[in-house]
Amino acid sequence: MQSDDKDIQLLWRSFQDGNVTAIELGQKILQSAIQSHNATTPDLDRKRRCGFPEVIYGTGKSPDAIKSVADSLLEMTEEILVTRVSPEQVRVLSDMFVYTRWSYVARTLRIGKQREPLAPESIVTYPDQPTACVAVVSAGTTDEPIALEAIETLAWMGVPSRLIQDIGVAGPYRLLAHVPTLQTMTAIVCVAGMEGALPSALAGHVDCPVIAVPTSVGYGANFAGLSALLSMLNSCAANVTVVNIDAGFKGGYIAGLIASNRNKQQA
């Protein structure tokens, strides 16, 4: 028996004897759990509470730290997502795990428990099975890394997606050509930098939520995405909501929740 188990048993006996309150018992068990994970505290209950497991933010973490959390999460789920990983991190992690999918442009690494994670284009809808689908739209090709982060997030969630790139407002006819497709979507992630006008222009054509993702693409007065963020926050289109600058994961995750809940209702 491990020393942690013995400590918890002693705490439990103290609680039964009335020497420790219920609050003190809970606090000491949590402290023990934190210490046993060597300063990492993965949320192993998040999938039950929120529908999807914890996602690992890779920036600033060593490969060993990522592996430690990933190993714990893979005990509870079939696939995990690591965002903002560097090629150096991936080189090490790909030797640690058998089943991985790395997107260099999106800076994401998906790790499977028993099989290689599916590519986004492999997660499709079927005519005889109504399934919610999400479009990820970008204003320009420079926005591609953020758009693909959203796409990989949706694939990790098992949500079918459609990527539509380079339809910014400088050429409005490009958006109009895709309106019939966009009108069939359950939610749309709209990624744009510069002045951030695309979400408003797009939202007036559809009846679904549009999750606007401002990017840091732009010249000096763009203020690294701040001007696009403020433009999107001031959108007069009622179906536009906004996430943080360059937050492709967050935009994709919110759209994925909308689609997943729609699929549950239709099941």
NORNORQUI-V704212 format. One line per field, one symbol per residue. burial: + if it has 16 or more other ideal C-beta (glycine too) atoms within 10 Angstrom, else -. A space follows every 10 residues. Layout:
burial: ???
//
This chain:
burial: -------+-- +---+----+ ----+--+-- ---------- -+-+-+---- -+++++-+-- +-+--+++++ -+++-+--++ +++++---++ --+---+--+ +++--+++++ +++---+--+ --+------- ++++++++++ --++++++++ +++++++-++ +++++-+++- ----+--+-- -+--++++++ ++++++++++ +++-++-+++ ++++++++-- -+-++-+++- ++--+-+-++ +++-++++++ ++++++++++ -++----
//
